[in-house]
Amino acid sequence: MHLRNAWKEQDITVEEGLEQLSALTAINIKVKNQILSKIPKPNLRCKKLLDLLEVRFPTYLPYVEFDKVTKINPPIRKKV
C-alpha cells in the first residue's frame, strides 16, 4: 500500500516500480585487505522512485559475504 501511494502520480504499478528498482546494483572494491561495496548512482527513473519513498543510500557499504539463493520451482509431476 505504501509503494502504491508513493508512486500513484507516476503512472506506474508497484510491480513495474520494483522491476525498475531491480536495476540497482553494488560493486565490490578491494582496497588493501578490505572489501567495500560501492553503490553507483541510480538512473533517473530509479532516483525518482527512491526520492518519492524518501530512500537514501550511502555511497559505500561494508562488504558482507552471503550465499546466493536461487528459488526454483520444481516441475509438477502428474500422477498417472
Biopython code that builds the backbone (N, CA, C, O; Angstrom):
import numpy as np
from Bio.PDB.StructureBuilder import StructureBuilder

atoms = [
    (1, "MET", "N", (0.819, -1.193, 0.000)),
    (1, "MET", "CA", (0.000, 0.000, 0.000)),
    (1, "MET", "C", (0.867, 1.264, 0.000)),
    (1, "MET", "O", (0.548, 2.250, -0.664)),
    (2, "HIS", "N", (1.974, 1.214, 0.761)),
    (2, "HIS", "CA", (2.854, 2.377, 0.853)),
    (2, "HIS", "C", (3.470, 2.711, -0.513)),
    (2, "HIS", "O", (3.507, 3.876, -0.909)),
    (3, "LEU", "N", (3.947, 1.700, -1.222)),
    (3, "LEU", "CA", (4.541, 1.926, -2.541)),
    (3, "LEU", "C", (3.510, 2.476, -3.512)),
    (3, "LEU", "O", (3.785, 3.426, -4.246)),
    (4, "ARG", "N", (2.347, 1.892, -3.518)),
    (4, "ARG", "CA", (1.280, 2.350, -4.416)),
    (4, "ARG", "C", (0.946, 3.816, -4.155)),
    (4, "ARG", "O", (0.784, 4.595, -5.095)),
    (5, "ASN", "N", (0.843, 4.189, -2.893)),
    (5, "ASN", "CA", (0.533, 5.583, -2.557)),
    (5, "ASN", "C", (1.666, 6.532, -2.944)),
    (5, "ASN", "O", (1.422, 7.632, -3.442)),
    (6, "ALA", "N", (2.892, 6.103, -2.714)),
    (6, "ALA", "CA", (4.040, 6.960, -3.025)),
    (6, "ALA", "C", (4.192, 7.169, -4.529)),
    (6, "ALA", "O", (4.621, 8.235, -4.972)),
    (7, "TRP", "N", (3.842, 6.155, -5.310)),
    (7, "TRP", "CA", (4.069, 6.204, -6.756)),
    (7, "TRP", "C", (2.803, 6.489, -7.570)),
    (7, "TRP", "O", (2.835, 6.404, -8.798)),
    (8, "LYS", "N", (1.698, 6.824, -6.916)),
    (8, "LYS", "CA", (0.425, 6.971, -7.633)),
    (8, "LYS", "C", (0.470, 8.052, -8.703)),
    (8, "LYS", "O", (-0.219, 7.919, -9.715)),
    (9, "GLU", "N", (1.242, 9.108, -8.532)),
    (9, "GLU", "CA", (1.323, 10.184, -9.519)),
    (9, "GLU", "C", (2.273, 9.844, -10.663)),
    (9, "GLU", "O", (2.376, 10.615, -11.617)),
    (10, "GLN", "N", (2.963, 8.723, -10.594)),
    (10, "GLN", "CA", (3.959, 8.359, -11.600)),
    (10, "GLN", "C", (3.395, 7.472, -12.704)),
    (10, "GLN", "O", (4.126, 7.109, -13.626)),
    (11, "ASP", "N", (2.135, 7.118, -12.636)),
    (11, "ASP", "CA", (1.520, 6.251, -13.632)),
    (11, "ASP", "C", (2.336, 4.962, -13.782)),
    (11, "ASP", "O", (2.719, 4.570, -14.885)),
    (12, "ILE", "N", (2.588, 4.320, -12.640)),
    (12, "ILE", "CA", (3.381, 3.092, -12.610)),
    (12, "ILE", "C", (2.799, 2.169, -11.551)),
    (12, "ILE", "O", (2.404, 2.624, -10.477)),
    (13, "THR", "N", (2.744, 0.889, -11.844)),
    (13, "THR", "CA", (2.264, -0.072, -10.854)),
    (13, "THR", "C", (3.403, -0.406, -9.898)),
    (13, "THR", "O", (4.566, -0.128, -10.187)),
    (14, "VAL", "N", (3.066, -0.997, -8.769)),
    (14, "VAL", "CA", (4.080, -1.427, -7.813)),
    (14, "VAL", "C", (5.021, -2.424, -8.486)),
    (14, "VAL", "O", (6.238, -2.347, -8.315)),
    (15, "GLU", "N", (4.463, -3.349, -9.243)),
    (15, "GLU", "CA", (5.289, -4.352, -9.918)),
    (15, "GLU", "C", (6.264, -3.691, -10.896)),
    (15, "GLU", "O", (7.435, -4.066, -10.951)),
    (16, "GLU", "N", (5.788, -2.717, -11.662)),
    (16, "GLU", "CA", (6.653, -2.013, -12.609)),
    (16, "GLU", "C", (7.738, -1.220, -11.884)),
    (16, "GLU", "O", (8.886, -1.178, -12.326)),
    (17, "GLY", "N", (7.368, -0.596, -10.772)),
    (17, "GLY", "CA", (8.346, 0.157, -9.985)),
    (17, "GLY", "C", (9.430, -0.741, -9.422)),
    (17, "GLY", "O", (10.612, -0.399, -9.463)),
    (18, "LEU", "N", (9.029, -1.893, -8.895)),
    (18, "LEU", "CA", (10.009, -2.832, -8.366)),
    (18, "LEU", "C", (10.902, -3.377, -9.474)),
    (18, "LEU", "O", (12.093, -3.605, -9.259)),
    (19, "GLU", "N", (10.336, -3.586, -10.650)),
    (19, "GLU", "CA", (11.141, -4.029, -11.795)),
    (19, "GLU", "C", (12.180, -2.964, -12.144)),
    (19, "GLU", "O", (13.332, -3.289, -12.430)),
    (20, "GLN", "N", (11.777, -1.698, -12.120)),
    (20, "GLN", "CA", (12.726, -0.606, -12.376)),
    (20, "GLN", "C", (13.844, -0.606, -11.334)),
    (20, "GLN", "O", (15.015, -0.433, -11.670)),
    (21, "LEU", "N", (13.472, -0.801, -10.067)),
    (21, "LEU", "CA", (14.459, -0.769, -8.985)),
    (21, "LEU", "C", (15.397, -1.980, -9.004)),
    (21, "LEU", "O", (16.445, -1.967, -8.358)),
    (22, "SER", "N", (15.020, -3.017, -9.741)),
    (22, "SER", "CA", (15.909, -4.186, -9.824)),
    (22, "SER", "C", (17.192, -3.845, -10.577)),
    (22, "SER", "O", (18.133, -4.640, -10.579)),
    (23, "ALA", "N", (17.245, -2.675, -11.216)),
    (23, "ALA", "CA", (18.460, -2.232, -11.907)),
    (23, "ALA", "C", (19.525, -1.748, -10.921)),
    (23, "ALA", "O", (20.679, -1.564, -11.308)),
    (24, "LEU", "N", (19.159, -1.539, -9.661)),
    (24, "LEU", "CA", (20.128, -1.079, -8.662)),
    (24, "LEU", "C", (21.158, -2.171, -8.405)),
    (24, "LEU", "O", (20.817, -3.349, -8.299)),
    (25, "THR", "N", (22.405, -1.774, -8.306)),
    (25, "THR", "CA", (23.488, -2.734, -8.110)),
    (25, "THR", "C", (24.469, -2.223, -7.071)),
    (25, "THR", "O", (24.369, -1.090, -6.600)),
    (26, "ALA", "N", (25.409, -3.071, -6.726)),
    (26, "ALA", "CA", (26.542, -2.689, -5.894)),
    (26, "ALA", "C", (27.785, -3.281, -6.541)),
    (26, "ALA", "O", (27.736, -4.364, -7.123)),
    (27, "ILE", "N", (28.889, -2.571, -6.435)),
    (27, "ILE", "CA", (30.164, -3.021, -7.000)),
    (27, "ILE", "C", (31.128, -3.226, -5.840)),
    (27, "ILE", "O", (31.337, -2.321, -5.032)),
    (28, "ASN", "N", (31.709, -4.408, -5.761)),
    (28, "ASN", "CA", (32.674, -4.691, -4.699)),
    (28, "ASN", "C", (34.057, -4.213, -5.113)),
    (28, "ASN", "O", (34.531, -4.514, -6.209)),
    (29, "ILE", "N", (34.702, -3.459, -4.217)),
    (29, "ILE", "CA", (36.031, -2.898, -4.472)),
    (29, "ILE", "C", (36.955, -3.351, -3.347)),
    (29, "ILE", "O", (36.643, -3.185, -2.168)),
    (30, "LYS", "N", (38.089, -3.922, -3.726)),
    (30, "LYS", "CA", (39.064, -4.349, -2.722)),
    (30, "LYS", "C", (40.142, -3.287, -2.613)),
    (30, "LYS", "O", (40.806, -2.958, -3.596)),
    (31, "VAL", "N", (40.312, -2.751, -1.405)),
    (31, "VAL", "CA", (41.332, -1.756, -1.114)),
    (31, "VAL", "C", (42.189, -2.314, 0.011)),
    (31, "VAL", "O", (41.731, -2.487, 1.141)),
    (32, "LYS", "N", (43.438, -2.590, -0.322)),
    (32, "LYS", "CA", (44.357, -3.253, 0.615)),
    (32, "LYS", "C", (43.723, -4.569, 1.045)),
    (32, "LYS", "O", (43.497, -5.431, 0.196)),
    (33, "ASN", "N", (43.434, -4.754, 2.295)),
    (33, "ASN", "CA", (42.830, -6.012, 2.765)),
    (33, "ASN", "C", (41.354, -5.872, 3.089)),
    (33, "ASN", "O", (40.770, -6.740, 3.739)),
    (34, "GLN", "N", (40.761, -4.800, 2.645)),
    (34, "GLN", "CA", (39.354, -4.555, 2.962)),
    (34, "GLN", "C", (38.529, -4.504, 1.680)),
    (34, "GLN", "O", (38.977, -3.974, 0.663)),
    (35, "ILE", "N", (37.324, -5.056, 1.739)),
    (35, "ILE", "CA", (36.408, -5.005, 0.607)),
    (35, "ILE", "C", (35.249, -4.083, 0.974)),
    (35, "ILE", "O", (34.643, -4.213, 2.037)),
    (36, "LEU", "N", (34.955, -3.155, 0.075)),
    (36, "LEU", "CA", (33.815, -2.256, 0.250)),
    (36, "LEU", "C", (32.850, -2.472, -0.901)),
    (36, "LEU", "O", (33.257, -2.835, -2.005)),
    (37, "SER", "N", (31.593, -2.253, -0.642)),
    (37, "SER", "CA", (30.585, -2.297, -1.697)),
    (37, "SER", "C", (30.210, -0.865, -2.031)),
    (37, "SER", "O", (29.694, -0.132, -1.187)),
    (38, "LYS", "N", (30.477, -0.466, -3.289)),
    (38, "LYS", "CA", (30.140, 0.872, -3.751)),
    (38, "LYS", "C", (28.787, 0.815, -4.453)),
    (38, "LYS", "O", (28.532, -0.075, -5.265)),
    (39, "ILE", "N", (27.942, 1.758, -4.136)),
    (39, "ILE", "CA", (26.626, 1.830, -4.757)),
    (39, "ILE", "C", (26.671, 2.936, -5.803)),
    (39, "ILE", "O", (26.741, 4.113, -5.448)),
    (40, "PRO", "N", (26.630, 2.579, -7.097)),
    (40, "PRO", "CA", (26.633, 3.608, -8.143)),
    (40, "PRO", "C", (25.367, 4.457, -8.072)),
    (40, "PRO", "O", (24.363, 4.047, -7.490)),
    (41, "LYS", "N", (25.428, 5.638, -8.667)),
    (41, "LYS", "CA", (24.246, 6.500, -8.713)),
    (41, "LYS", "C", (23.158, 5.790, -9.512)),
    (41, "LYS", "O", (23.436, 5.231, -10.573)),
    (42, "PRO", "N", (21.927, 5.806, -9.015)),
    (42, "PRO", "CA", (20.836, 5.166, -9.762)),
    (42, "PRO", "C", (20.486, 5.973, -11.009)),
    (42, "PRO", "O", (20.751, 7.172, -11.085)),
    (43, "ASN", "N", (19.880, 5.288, -11.994)),
    (43, "ASN", "CA", (19.420, 6.013, -13.180)),
    (43, "ASN", "C", (18.295, 6.966, -12.770)),
    (43, "ASN", "O", (17.786, 6.881, -11.653)),
    (44, "LEU", "N", (17.918, 7.853, -13.652)),
    (44, "LEU", "CA", (16.942, 8.900, -13.306)),
    (44, "LEU", "C", (15.602, 8.336, -12.847)),
    (44, "LEU", "O", (14.995, 8.861, -11.913)),
    (45, "ARG", "N", (15.134, 7.264, -13.500)),
    (45, "ARG", "CA", (13.840, 6.673, -13.128)),
    (45, "ARG", "C", (13.907, 6.088, -11.719)),
    (45, "ARG", "O", (13.008, 6.312, -10.908)),
    (46, "CYS", "N", (14.977, 5.337, -11.426)),
    (46, "CYS", "CA", (15.135, 4.764, -10.086)),
    (46, "CYS", "C", (15.266, 5.867, -9.045)),
    (46, "CYS", "O", (14.685, 5.780, -7.964)),
    (47, "LYS", "N", (16.034, 6.910, -9.376)),
    (47, "LYS", "CA", (16.208, 8.020, -8.435)),
    (47, "LYS", "C", (14.872, 8.645, -8.085)),
    (47, "LYS", "O", (14.612, 8.940, -6.919)),
    (48, "LYS", "N", (14.020, 8.851, -9.082)),
    (48, "LYS", "CA", (12.700, 9.445, -8.839)),
    (48, "LYS", "C", (11.864, 8.558, -7.915)),
    (48, "LYS", "O", (11.247, 9.043, -6.967)),
    (49, "LEU", "N", (11.848, 7.246, -8.203)),
    (49, "LEU", "CA", (11.074, 6.317, -7.373)),
    (49, "LEU", "C", (11.606, 6.286, -5.938)),
    (49, "LEU", "O", (10.824, 6.258, -4.988)),
    (50, "LEU", "N", (12.925, 6.289, -5.779)),
    (50, "LEU", "CA", (13.520, 6.289, -4.443)),
    (50, "LEU", "C", (13.260, 7.603, -3.714)),
    (50, "LEU", "O", (12.992, 7.608, -2.513)),
    (51, "ASP", "N", (13.339, 8.718, -4.443)),
    (51, "ASP", "CA", (13.057, 10.020, -3.833)),
    (51, "ASP", "C", (11.628, 10.090, -3.308)),
    (51, "ASP", "O", (11.385, 10.636, -2.231)),
    (52, "LEU", "N", (10.687, 9.542, -4.063)),
    (52, "LEU", "CA", (9.295, 9.541, -3.616)),
    (52, "LEU", "C", (9.105, 8.719, -2.347)),
    (52, "LEU", "O", (8.192, 8.976, -1.562)),
    (53, "LEU", "N", (9.976, 7.727, -2.151)),
    (53, "LEU", "CA", (9.932, 6.905, -0.931)),
    (53, "LEU", "C", (10.821, 7.474, 0.169)),
    (53, "LEU", "O", (10.859, 6.950, 1.283)),
    (54, "GLU", "N", (11.544, 8.564, -0.156)),
    (54, "GLU", "CA", (12.496, 9.189, 0.761)),
    (54, "GLU", "C", (13.589, 8.206, 1.183)),
    (54, "GLU", "O", (14.009, 8.189, 2.340)),
    (55, "VAL", "N", (14.042, 7.389, 0.226)),
    (55, "VAL", "CA", (15.110, 6.423, 0.470)),
    (55, "VAL", "C", (16.424, 7.029, 0.009)),
    (55, "VAL", "O", (16.520, 7.530, -1.111)),
    (56, "ARG", "N", (17.433, 6.987, 0.864)),
    (56, "ARG", "CA", (18.775, 7.481, 0.543)),
    (56, "ARG", "C", (19.764, 6.362, 0.821)),
    (56, "ARG", "O", (19.689, 5.694, 1.852)),
    (57, "PHE", "N", (20.692, 6.165, -0.110)),
    (57, "PHE", "CA", (21.732, 5.160, 0.072)),
    (57, "PHE", "C", (23.053, 5.854, 0.359)),
    (57, "PHE", "O", (23.316, 6.936, -0.165)),
    (58, "PRO", "N", (23.887, 5.234, 1.192)),
    (58, "PRO", "CA", (25.243, 5.767, 1.334)),
    (58, "PRO", "C", (26.032, 5.434, 0.068)),
    (58, "PRO", "O", (25.604, 4.600, -0.730)),
    (59, "THR", "N", (27.168, 6.075, -0.114)),
    (59, "THR", "CA", (27.995, 5.792, -1.285)),
    (59, "THR", "C", (28.679, 4.437, -1.145)),
    (59, "THR", "O", (28.803, 3.699, -2.122)),
    (60, "TYR", "N", (29.120, 4.110, 0.061)),
    (60, "TYR", "CA", (29.807, 2.846, 0.314)),
    (60, "TYR", "C", (29.134, 2.108, 1.461)),
    (60, "TYR", "O", (28.577, 2.718, 2.374)),
    (61, "LEU", "N", (29.195, 0.780, 1.395)),
    (61, "LEU", "CA", (28.703, -0.085, 2.467)),
    (61, "LEU", "C", (29.804, -1.070, 2.830)),
    (61, "LEU", "O", (30.632, -1.395, 1.980)),
    (62, "PRO", "N", (29.839, -1.554, 4.070)),
    (62, "PRO", "CA", (30.786, -2.618, 4.377)),
    (62, "PRO", "C", (30.414, -3.866, 3.583)),
    (62, "PRO", "O", (29.234, -4.137, 3.362)),
    (63, "TYR", "N", (31.399, -4.606, 3.166)),
    (63, "TYR", "CA", (31.159, -5.817, 2.383)),
    (63, "TYR", "C", (30.682, -6.929, 3.301)),
    (63, "TYR", "O", (31.273, -7.172, 4.353)),
    (64, "VAL", "N", (29.621, -7.596, 2.905)),
    (64, "VAL", "CA", (29.103, -8.746, 3.639)),
    (64, "VAL", "C", (28.961, -9.886, 2.646)),
    (64, "VAL", "O", (28.236, -9.772, 1.658)),
    (65, "GLU", "N", (29.652, -10.978, 2.908)),
    (65, "GLU", "CA", (29.559, -12.121, 2.007)),
    (65, "GLU", "C", (28.372, -12.977, 2.412)),
    (65, "GLU", "O", (28.133, -13.204, 3.598)),
    (66, "PHE", "N", (27.637, -13.445, 1.428)),
    (66, "PHE", "CA", (26.492, -14.298, 1.693)),
    (66, "PHE", "C", (26.339, -15.284, 0.552)),
    (66, "PHE", "O", (26.837, -15.059, -0.551)),
    (67, "ASP", "N", (25.657, -16.363, 0.824)),
    (67, "ASP", "CA", (25.393, -17.361, -0.198)),
    (67, "ASP", "C", (24.235, -16.896, -1.062)),
    (67, "ASP", "O", (23.236, -16.385, -0.556)),
    (68, "LYS", "N", (24.373, -17.077, -2.364)),
    (68, "LYS", "CA", (23.269, -16.750, -3.262)),
    (68, "LYS", "C", (22.231, -17.852, -3.176)),
    (68, "LYS", "O", (22.560, -19.038, -3.168)),
    (69, "VAL", "N", (21.003, -17.453, -3.112)),
    (69, "VAL", "CA", (19.907, -18.409, -3.057)),
    (69, "VAL", "C", (19.041, -18.184, -4.280)),
    (69, "VAL", "O", (18.548, -17.082, -4.520)),
    (70, "THR", "N", (18.868, -19.230, -5.036)),
    (70, "THR", "CA", (18.006, -19.154, -6.202)),
    (70, "THR", "C", (16.803, -20.031, -5.942)),
    (70, "THR", "O", (16.941, -21.220, -5.657)),
    (71, "LYS", "N", (15.649, -19.456, -6.038)),
    (71, "LYS", "CA", (14.430, -20.209, -5.785)),
    (71, "LYS", "C", (13.915, -20.737, -7.112)),
    (71, "LYS", "O", (13.505, -19.969, -7.982)),
    (72, "ILE", "N", (13.940, -22.026, -7.255)),
    (72, "ILE", "CA", (13.465, -22.666, -8.477)),
    (72, "ILE", "C", (12.291, -23.557, -8.115)),
    (72, "ILE", "O", (12.386, -24.395, -7.218)),
    (73, "ASN", "N", (11.206, -23.373, -8.807)),
    (73, "ASN", "CA", (10.051, -24.224, -8.564)),
    (73, "ASN", "C", (10.244, -25.539, -9.304)),
    (73, "ASN", "O", (10.427, -25.544, -10.521)),
    (74, "PRO", "N", (10.203, -26.648, -8.583)),
    (74, "PRO", "CA", (10.359, -27.938, -9.267)),
    (74, "PRO", "C", (9.153, -28.209, -10.163)),
    (74, "PRO", "O", (8.053, -27.720, -9.904)),
    (75, "PRO", "N", (9.370, -28.988, -11.214)),
    (75, "PRO", "CA", (8.227, -29.303, -12.092)),
    (75, "PRO", "C", (7.175, -30.092, -11.343)),
    (75, "PRO", "O", (7.486, -30.895, -10.463)),
    (76, "ILE", "N", (5.945, -29.855, -11.698)),
    (76, "ILE", "CA", (4.837, -30.574, -11.065)),
    (76, "ILE", "C", (4.688, -31.921, -11.771)),
    (76, "ILE", "O", (4.567, -31.989, -12.994)),
    (77, "ARG", "N", (4.700, -32.971, -10.986)),
    (77, "ARG", "CA", (4.565, -34.303, -11.547)),
    (77, "ARG", "C", (3.101, -34.722, -11.502)),
    (77, "ARG", "O", (2.436, -34.645, -10.469)),
    (78, "LYS", "N", (2.636, -35.157, -12.638)),
    (78, "LYS", "CA", (1.252, -35.602, -12.699)),
    (78, "LYS", "C", (1.179, -37.068, -12.305)),
    (78, "LYS", "O", (2.007, -37.875, -12.728)),
    (79, "LYS", "N", (0.202, -37.403, -11.506)),
    (79, "LYS", "CA", (0.009, -38.801, -11.142)),
    (79, "LYS", "C", (-0.647, -39.539, -12.303)),
    (79, "LYS", "O", (-1.611, -39.065, -12.904)),
    (80, "VAL", "N", (-0.103, -40.697, -12.595)),
    (80, "VAL", "CA", (-0.627, -41.477, -13.718)),
    (80, "VAL", "C", (-1.424, -42.632, -13.204)),
    (80, "VAL", "O", (-1.954, -43.416, -13.992)),
]
sb = StructureBuilder()
sb.init_structure("model")
sb.init_model(0)
sb.init_chain("A")
sb.init_seg("    ")
for serial, (resi, resn, name, xyz) in enumerate(atoms, 1):
    if name == "N":
        sb.init_residue(resn, " ", resi, " ")
    sb.init_atom(name, np.array(xyz, "f"), 0.0, 1.0, " ", f" {name:<3s}", serial, name[0])
structure = sb.get_structure()
